């Protein structure tokens, strides 16, 4: 069976299933009302190669809903899972049904850029508001690129790739004498866009040589990278930057290290996931990563412990952004916005406070007002460690 068929069949089976993708402990801990009138949807990869991102993200949604339902017995908001496997193909399968399900009044997601683009026609037509915790492709909020633009119903919390790309480039070459860089993207909507901004930043950096570039099939997580690695070796690259998602990034870095590559491996927020380390093992050690994500644990021990107790697992990647996105929607519901159009109006006009005390409001195109930020991370001792904001 080819990959597109697997995606389509898997998504049909998994779409809108209540909490089925989570570990047993998390299923037991999350309190989902039996007969809620309103639902928030979470859309992301809950099965497939990059499912760990979705599992981590939906946990943030569940935590916010658990706290809210406990404090607001008169509302009791439910959760519906929308499993798009992180792909445009998958999103094309689940989005039509989601748009028609009138009980879903808003969506946290889509998580990935390609899935977002594929979902937009259905959600715009249905007036279904979205707040993405992690989709970063620039054109999603660019009204001049009509094929990608999600407005006015798409909103997102992370900074765009025109900010992440230069940050990733600078992090990758930091401290490297005479950087010789090889860049690779995974042909995805996200990967190609990020790679373009990385290359532009490298071209403007003094003393940097781009010794080669490649574009590979990101849907093949068992891809043989030996032809690319041969060119990396021939070009004497000491920095490799990969723009794509963690499942393939893991295979790439394993093959690189097994081939004797000793240089820097760097990647963006698509690789910012514990699944990268799980799949790559010790080959992930030392990888430099970027993401427009705040570490949930930085909000304090008390709320982190409560998360772990309620959900059954510690907060993972993008838990902060999913928690914030959910709470924005919930605050609109509490204020009396119980329909898609009213929630949309509330999101557009409202001013909200995030977990970290940050003010959140959206501009006319759906981006968070302000300059945004990109954080840097390092894989060290088998975990992803925050190394601070990139200035």
Order of alpha helices (4+ residues) and beta strands (2+ residues): alpha-alpha-beta-alpha-beta-alpha-beta-alpha-beta-beta-alpha-beta-alpha-beta-alpha-beta-alpha-beta-alpha-beta-alpha-alpha-alpha-beta-beta-beta-beta
